[in-house]
Amino acid sequence: MGRLENKVVFITGAARGQGRSHAIRFAEEGADVIAVDIAAQMPEVGYPMATPDDLAETVKAVEALDRRIIARQADVRDLAQLRAVVDEGMAELGRLDFVLANAGVMPTYGETARRPEAWNATLDVLLTGVMHTVEATRPKLVEQGEGGAIVITSSMAALQPLARTLDGGTLGMLGYSAAKAGVLNLMRNYASILAEFRIRVNGIAPTGVHTPMTQNAMIEEYFTNGDPRDLVSLTNAIPVDMVEPVDISNAALWLCSEEARYVTGTTVPVDAGATLR
Ligand SMILES: NC(=O)c1ccc[n+]([C@@H]2O[C@H](COP(=O)([O-])OP(=O)(O)OC[C@H]3O[C@@H](n4cnc5c(N)ncnc54)[C@H](O)[C@@H]3O)[C@@H](O)[C@H]2O)c1
């Protein structure tokens, strides 16, 4: 408790899943939160996305910990929207220390995943959206002059091919994997650029995580009817089907904490050994 007292964290995709877990975990350690989420459905995504009620739940959970939170609906594909929320949040909360580029979509299976729109949506949200998140925040961290930490959520999809069959290789899956690999390159360049300001930039590569992104009809259908050769790529070495959101939050927390003060430009797999299989 209290490792992040008087700090402020900006989190994208904070309405539910890992983003909400990050907000709660950082608040438990004393941080105030600036939260954004699209909290609306994108037509290219074949499973339900977050709602304004979900975002309101995150607000309630952080306030229950006696921490302040500014939460707004904003789309990471729109840099101006992100800048406006960062300005508003910093005016209210006074500073910015950490940035968690977490928002994501995974339109990888089913009919919608085969369309070119699925490729565009994954690159727009997962690659351009991460660039926007860093561009909206890094001038603030540099100007503040007190260092900081940025954590970008990648995926094991960046480290090994998840698609092994014609059927599994949808445009959505290829786009998801390419974007998650792309952000690791982005992460290393930002880490290089920002090191002189003591702003650290790192990535996390989770295996499957129990969140609404993986608990929905699109995924169930794939796990029931998908080609077993594709499913093998989702096997963890440690005997657990998926990890929990808090496992990713704890990695993000460590990467932002003083304990990781000289860790930058690297990727932490939280993958239950999936890349060993
Ligand atoms: N769940 C997994 O198995 C898994 C594994 C590896 C990596 N990831 C990554 O972890 C991150 C968090 O995912 P999650 O598991 O919590 O899923 P989730 O679907 O529960 O949460 C993602 C959140 O991002 C928001 N979002 C989507 N597009 C947005 C946009 N354009 N602008 C703003 N917000 C947007 C959604 O509304 C949602 O609230 C994502 O980047 C995802 O790709 C997830």
The ligand as a Gaussian input file, in Angstrom:
#p B3LYP/6-31G(d) Opt

LIG

0 1
 N       -7.741000     -10.486000     -22.679000
 C       -6.695000     -11.085000     -23.230000
 O       -6.637000     -12.308000     -23.334000
 C       -5.523000     -10.256000     -23.709000
 C       -4.294000     -10.903000     -23.951000
 C       -3.208000     -10.152000     -24.373000
 C       -3.350000      -8.781000     -24.528000
 N       -4.551000      -8.175000     -24.306000
 C       -4.635000      -6.735000     -24.460000
 O       -4.938000      -6.174000     -23.199000
 C       -5.584000      -4.907000     -23.377000
 C       -6.816000      -4.829000     -22.507000
 O       -7.784000      -5.762000     -22.977000
 P       -8.848000      -6.484000     -22.028000
 O       -8.484000      -7.907000     -21.983000
 O       -9.005000      -5.738000     -20.764000
 O      -10.178000      -6.350000     -22.956000
 P      -11.565000      -5.590000     -22.735000
 O      -12.287000      -5.705000     -24.026000
 O      -12.226000      -6.091000     -21.518000
 O      -11.113000      -4.074000     -22.468000
 C      -10.615000      -3.253000     -23.485000
 C      -11.175000      -1.858000     -23.280000
 O      -10.656000      -0.992000     -24.312000
 C      -11.712000      -0.164000     -24.750000
 N      -11.476000       0.340000     -26.104000
 C      -11.494000      -0.378000     -27.249000
 N      -11.298000       0.412000     -28.302000
 C      -11.119000       1.661000     -27.822000
 C      -10.869000       2.907000     -28.430000
 N      -10.825000       3.038000     -29.771000
 N      -10.712000       4.010000     -27.645000
 C      -10.806000       3.896000     -26.297000
 N      -11.080000       2.735000     -25.663000
 C      -11.217000       1.625000     -26.421000
 C      -12.930000      -1.069000     -24.680000
 O      -14.153000      -0.325000     -24.691000
 C      -12.698000      -1.842000     -23.400000
 O      -13.265000      -1.214000     -22.273000
 C       -5.851000      -4.797000     -24.868000
 O       -4.847000      -4.003000     -25.476000
 C       -5.741000      -6.231000     -25.348000
 O       -5.432000      -6.318000     -26.718000
 C       -5.635000      -8.884000     -23.882000

